[in-house]
Amino acid sequence: MNRTIGLFAVIVELSGCATSGATYKETLGNTPALQAGMGRIYFYRPSQFGAAIRPDVVLDGEVVGKAIWHGFFYVDRLPGTHDVVVSTEIVDKTPVRLAAGETCYVRLEGGFGIIMGRTYARQVNATTGESEMLSLHYTGD
């Protein structure tokens, strides 16, 4: 019985790992330009930890994507402070500050929970975000 449960857990874990789409490195220079007065927020999940858990990423009350392992997506927004919410076993709410013409990076990190894994959003600097995203795949629309 324990083997069956263990095998099932591995299959579920691996099924959540598949990520396709162009890599961030491949999209450099091909991403649409920002409209005047807007800023861009990249969301990305580099770690395989908790890959089967793919929570919605909510920005200011709107679902903008999913926290998919080895993936990234972006949204363009007006300047200001925006609330990023990721709900798993807990609700993680993180403010992201965005200026006009700025590009921000939000790393989606996995963590241990009591019943299941947790996902947290953390704003990182541009150098860290860009380097961590190079091999990640675009998962947006």
BELJO-V300215 format. One record per pair of residues at least 12 apart in sequence whose C-alpha atoms are under 10 Angstrom apart, sorted by sequence separation. I is the first residue (numbers start at 1). J is the second residue. D is the distance in Angstrom with one decimal. If there is no record, write none. Layout:
BEGIN
I;J;D / I;J;D
END
This chain:
BEGIN
54;66;6.0 / 55;67;5.6 / 56;68;9.2 / 82;94;8.3 / 83;95;4.6 / 84;96;7.1 / 94;106;9.5 / 107;119;10.0 / 108;120;5.6 / 109;121;6.3 / 53;66;9.7 / 54;67;5.1 / 55;68;7.9 / 81;94;9.9 / 82;95;5.6 / 83;96;6.2 / 107;120;8.1 / 108;121;4.6 / 109;122;7.6 / 43;57;8.6 / 53;67;8.1 / 54;68;5.4 / 81;95;6.3 / 82;96;5.1 / 83;97;8.9 / 106;120;9.7 / 107;121;5.7 / 108;122;6.5 / 53;68;8.0 / 54;69;7.8 / 80;95;9.9 / 81;96;5.5 / 82;97;6.3 / 106;121;6.2 / 107;122;5.2 / 108;123;8.9 / 51;67;8.9 / 52;68;8.4 / 53;69;8.7 / 59;75;9.4 / 80;96;8.2 / 81;97;4.4 / 82;98;7.6 / 105;121;9.9 / 106;122;5.3 / 107;123;6.2 / 51;68;7.1 / 52;69;8.2 / 80;97;5.8 / 81;98;6.2 / 105;122;8.4 / 106;123;4.3 / 107;124;6.8 / 50;68;9.8 / 51;69;5.4 / 59;77;9.9 / 79;97;7.7 / 80;98;5.3 / 81;99;8.8 / 105;123;5.7 / 106;124;6.0 / 107;125;10.0 / 50;69;8.2 / 51;70;8.7 / 67;86;8.4 / 79;98;5.0 / 80;99;6.4 / 104;123;7.3 / 105;124;5.6 / 106;125;8.8 / 48;68;9.2 / 49;69;8.2 / 64;84;9.8 / 66;86;9.2 / 78;98;7.7 / 79;99;4.6 / 80;100;8.6 / 104;124;7.6 / 105;125;6.7 / 106;126;9.6 / 43;64;9.6 / 45;66;9.6 / 46;67;9.8 / 47;68;9.6 / 48;69;5.7 / 60;81;9.4 / 61;82;9.7 / 63;84;9.7 / 77;98;8.2 / 78;99;7.8 / 79;100;5.2 / 104;125;7.3 / 105;126;6.3 / 107;128;9.5 / 43;65;8.6 / 44;66;9.4 / 45;67;6.3 / 46;68;8.8 / 47;69;6.3 / 48;70;7.2 / 60;82;6.0 / 61;83;8.0 / 62;84;9.4 / 63;85;9.2 / 76;98;10.0 / 77;99;9.4 / 78;100;6.9 / 79;101;8.5 / 84;106;9.1 / 86;108;8.7 / 103;125;9.6 / 104;126;6.6 / 105;127;9.3 / 107;129;7.3 / 43;66;9.1 / 44;67;7.2 / 45;68;6.3 / 46;69;6.1 / 47;70;6.8 / 59;82;6.8 / 60;83;5.2 / 61;84;8.4 / 62;85;9.5 / 63;86;9.7 / 77;100;8.8 / 78;101;9.4 / 79;102;8.6 / 89;112;9.6 / 90;113;8.5 / 103;126;7.5 / 105;128;8.4 / 106;129;7.4 / 43;67;8.0 / 44;68;7.9 / 45;69;5.2 / 46;70;4.9 / 47;71;9.6 / 59;83;5.7 / 60;84;6.6 / 61;85;8.1 / 89;113;6.8 / 102;126;9.8 / 105;129;5.4 / 43;68;9.9 / 44;69;8.1 / 45;70;5.6 / 46;71;7.0 / 58;83;8.0 / 59;84;4.7 / 60;85;8.0 / 76;101;9.9 / 88;113;9.1 / 89;114;8.0 / 96;121;9.6 / 104;129;8.2 / 105;130;7.9 / 107;132;8.9 / 44;70;7.5 / 45;71;5.7 / 46;72;8.6 / 58;84;5.6 / 59;85;6.5 / 76;102;9.9 / 89;115;7.2 / 90;116;9.8 / 92;118;8.9 / 94;120;8.4 / 95;121;9.2 / 96;122;8.6 / 97;123;8.9 / 104;130;9.9 / 107;133;9.3 / 44;71;5.7 / 45;72;6.5 / 57;84;7.0 / 58;85;5.0 / 59;86;9.1 / 76;103;9.0 / 89;116;6.4 / 90;117;9.3 / 91;118;8.8 / 92;119;7.5 / 93;120;8.2 / 94;121;6.3 / 95;122;8.9 / 96;123;6.6 / 43;71;8.5 / 44;72;4.1 / 45;73;9.6 / 57;85;6.2 / 58;86;6.4 / 75;103;9.9 / 88;116;7.9 / 89;117;6.9 / 90;118;6.8 / 91;119;8.7 / 92;120;5.8 / 93;121;7.6 / 94;122;7.0 / 95;123;8.3 / 96;124;9.9 / 105;133;9.5 / 43;72;5.5 / 44;73;6.6 / 56;85;8.4 / 57;86;5.3 / 58;87;8.8 / 74;103;9.6 / 88;117;7.2 / 89;118;5.8 / 90;119;8.3 / 91;120;8.6 / 92;121;7.1 / 93;122;9.6 / 94;123;8.1 / 42;72;6.9 / 43;73;5.5 / 44;74;8.6 / 55;85;9.9 / 56;86;6.3 / 57;87;8.0 / 74;104;9.5 / 88;118;5.4 / 89;119;8.4 / 90;120;9.2 / 92;122;9.8 / 17;48;7.6 / 42;73;5.8 / 43;74;5.9 / 55;86;6.6 / 56;87;7.2 / 74;105;9.0 / 87;118;7.9 / 88;119;6.4 / 16;48;9.6 / 41;73;8.5 / 42;74;4.2 / 43;75;8.4 / 54;86;9.8 / 55;87;6.4 / 56;88;9.0 / 74;106;9.7 / 86;118;8.9 / 87;119;7.3 / 88;120;9.0 / 17;50;9.5 / 18;51;9.3 / 41;74;5.4 / 42;75;6.7 / 54;87;9.8 / 55;88;6.5 / 86;119;6.5 / 87;120;8.5 / 14;48;9.9 / 16;50;9.0 / 17;51;5.8 / 18;52;9.9 / 40;74;6.7 / 41;75;5.4 / 42;76;8.9 / 54;88;8.8 / 59;93;9.7 / 72;106;9.7 / 85;119;9.8 / 86;120;6.5 / 13;48;9.5 / 16;51;5.6 / 17;52;6.9 / 40;75;5.8 / 41;76;6.3 / 53;88;8.1 / 58;93;9.3 / 59;94;9.7 / 60;95;9.7 / 72;107;9.2 / 85;120;8.5 / 86;121;7.0 / 13;49;9.5 / 15;51;8.7 / 16;52;4.4 / 17;53;9.8 / 39;75;8.5 / 40;76;4.4 / 41;77;7.6 / 59;95;9.6 / 72;108;9.5 / 84;120;9.6 / 85;121;7.6 / 13;50;7.5 / 14;51;7.7 / 15;52;7.0 / 16;53;7.4 / 17;54;9.9 / 39;76;5.5 / 40;77;6.2 / 59;96;9.5 / 71;108;9.9 / 84;121;7.1 / 13;51;6.2 / 14;52;7.2 / 16;54;7.8 / 38;76;6.4 / 39;77;5.4 / 40;78;8.6 / 84;122;9.2 / 12;51;9.2 / 13;52;4.7 / 38;77;5.5 / 39;78;6.0 / 40;79;9.2 / 69;108;8.9 / 84;123;9.8 / 12;52;6.4 / 13;53;8.3 / 37;77;8.9 / 38;78;4.7 / 39;79;6.2 / 67;107;9.5 / 68;108;8.8 / 69;109;9.5 / 11;52;9.5 / 12;53;9.6 / 35;76;8.5 / 37;78;6.7 / 38;79;6.3 / 39;80;9.2 / 41;82;10.0 / 43;84;10.0 / 67;108;6.6 / 69;110;9.5 / 10;52;9.5 / 34;76;7.4 / 35;77;9.6 / 36;78;9.6 / 37;79;7.4 / 38;80;9.9 / 66;108;9.8 / 67;109;8.9 / 9;52;9.4 / 31;74;10.0 / 34;77;9.5 / 35;78;9.8 / 67;110;9.7 / 23;70;9.5 / 24;71;9.0 / 23;71;8.4 / 24;72;7.8 / 19;68;7.6 / 22;71;9.7 / 23;72;8.7 / 24;73;9.3 / 18;68;8.9 / 19;69;7.3 / 20;70;9.0 / 21;71;8.7 / 17;68;7.9 / 18;69;8.1 / 19;70;6.4 / 20;71;8.1 / 21;72;9.8 / 57;108;9.1 / 16;68;7.8 / 17;69;6.2 / 18;70;8.4 / 19;71;6.5 / 67;119;8.2 / 16;69;7.7 / 17;70;7.7 / 18;71;9.5 / 19;72;9.8 / 67;120;9.7 / 17;71;9.7 / 67;121;9.5 / 41;96;8.7 / 41;97;9.6 / 41;98;7.9 / 53;110;8.9 / 39;97;9.9 / 40;98;7.8 / 39;98;6.3 / 40;99;8.9 / 50;109;9.1 / 51;110;8.3 / 38;98;8.8 / 39;99;6.0 / 40;100;8.6 / 47;107;9.5 / 49;109;8.1 / 50;110;6.0 / 38;99;7.7 / 39;100;5.0 / 40;101;7.6 / 41;102;8.4 / 42;103;7.4 / 43;104;8.7 / 44;105;7.7 / 45;106;8.7 / 46;107;7.6 / 47;108;8.4 / 48;109;9.3 / 49;110;5.7 / 50;111;7.6 / 72;133;7.4 / 37;99;8.5 / 38;100;5.0 / 39;101;4.9 / 40;102;6.3 / 41;103;5.7 / 42;104;6.1 / 43;105;6.1 / 44;106;6.4 / 45;107;5.8 / 46;108;7.6 / 47;109;6.8 / 48;110;8.1 / 49;111;7.4 / 50;112;8.5 / 57;119;9.9 / 70;132;10.0 / 71;133;8.2 / 72;134;10.0 / 37;100;5.0 / 38;101;5.8 / 39;102;4.9 / 40;103;4.6 / 41;104;4.7 / 42;105;4.8 / 43;106;4.8 / 44;107;5.2 / 45;108;4.8 / 46;109;7.8 / 47;110;7.2 / 49;112;9.1 / 53;116;8.5 / 55;118;9.3 / 70;133;8.5 / 72;135;9.9 / 73;136;9.8 / 36;100;7.7 / 37;101;6.5 / 38;102;7.8 / 39;103;5.9 / 40;104;6.2 / 41;105;5.8 / 42;106;6.0 / 43;107;6.0 / 44;108;5.8 / 45;109;6.4 / 46;110;9.5 / 53;117;7.2 / 55;119;7.7 / 57;121;8.9 / 71;135;8.8 / 72;136;6.4 / 73;137;8.5 / 74;138;8.9 / 35;100;9.4 / 36;101;7.3 / 37;102;9.5 / 38;103;9.5 / 39;104;7.9 / 40;105;8.6 / 41;106;7.2 / 42;107;8.4 / 43;108;6.9 / 44;109;8.8 / 45;110;8.5 / 52;117;9.3 / 53;118;8.2 / 54;119;8.7 / 70;135;7.9 / 71;136;5.0 / 72;137;6.0 / 73;138;5.7 / 74;139;9.2 / 75;140;9.1 / 34;100;9.3 / 35;101;8.3 / 50;116;8.6 / 51;117;9.3 / 53;119;8.3 / 70;136;5.0 / 71;137;4.6 / 72;138;5.0 / 73;139;5.6 / 74;140;7.1 / 34;101;7.0 / 50;117;6.0 / 69;136;8.6 / 70;137;6.2 / 71;138;5.7 / 72;139;5.7 / 73;140;4.8 / 74;141;9.6 / 33;101;9.8 / 34;102;9.1 / 49;117;8.5 / 50;118;7.9 / 69;137;9.2 / 70;138;8.8 / 71;139;5.7 / 72;140;7.2 / 73;141;8.3 / 34;103;9.4 / 49;118;9.7 / 50;119;8.4 / 68;137;9.6 / 70;139;9.2 / 71;140;8.8 / 49;119;9.6 / 68;138;9.9 / 69;139;9.8 / 68;139;7.7 / 67;139;9.3 / 66;139;8.2 / 45;119;9.6 / 65;139;8.1 / 66;140;8.6 / 65;140;6.8 / 45;121;9.3 / 64;140;8.7 / 65;141;8.7 / 44;121;9.3 / 64;141;9.7 / 43;121;8.6 / 43;122;9.5 / 43;123;9.0 / 42;123;9.6 / 41;123;9.6 / 46;129;10.0 / 42;126;10.0 / 44;129;8.3 / 47;132;9.9 / 43;129;9.1 / 46;132;6.8 / 42;129;8.4 / 45;132;9.0 / 46;133;7.1 / 42;130;9.4 / 44;132;8.6 / 45;133;8.4 / 46;134;9.9 / 44;133;7.0 / 46;135;8.9 / 43;133;9.4 / 46;136;7.0 / 42;133;9.4 / 45;136;8.1 / 46;137;9.8 / 44;136;7.8 / 45;137;9.8 / 44;137;9.1 / 44;138;9.1 / 44;139;9.4 / 43;140;9.9 / 25;130;9.0 / 24;130;8.4 / 25;131;9.4 / 28;134;9.2 / 24;131;9.7 / 27;134;9.4 / 24;132;9.6 / 25;133;7.8 / 26;134;8.3 / 24;133;6.0 / 25;134;4.8 / 26;135;8.7 / 23;133;8.1 / 24;134;5.0 / 25;135;6.5 / 26;136;9.8 / 27;137;9.4 / 23;134;6.7 / 24;135;6.2 / 25;136;8.1 / 26;137;9.1 / 27;138;8.5 / 23;135;5.5 / 24;136;5.8 / 25;137;9.0 / 26;138;9.7 / 22;135;9.0 / 23;136;5.2 / 24;137;6.2 / 22;136;8.1 / 23;137;4.2 / 24;138;6.7 / 21;136;8.9 / 22;137;5.3 / 23;138;6.0 / 20;136;9.1 / 21;137;5.2 / 22;138;5.6 / 23;139;9.6 / 19;136;8.5 / 20;137;5.9 / 21;138;5.1 / 22;139;8.7 / 19;137;6.4 / 20;138;7.2 / 21;139;6.5 / 19;138;8.2 / 20;139;7.3 / 21;140;9.0 / 19;139;7.5
END
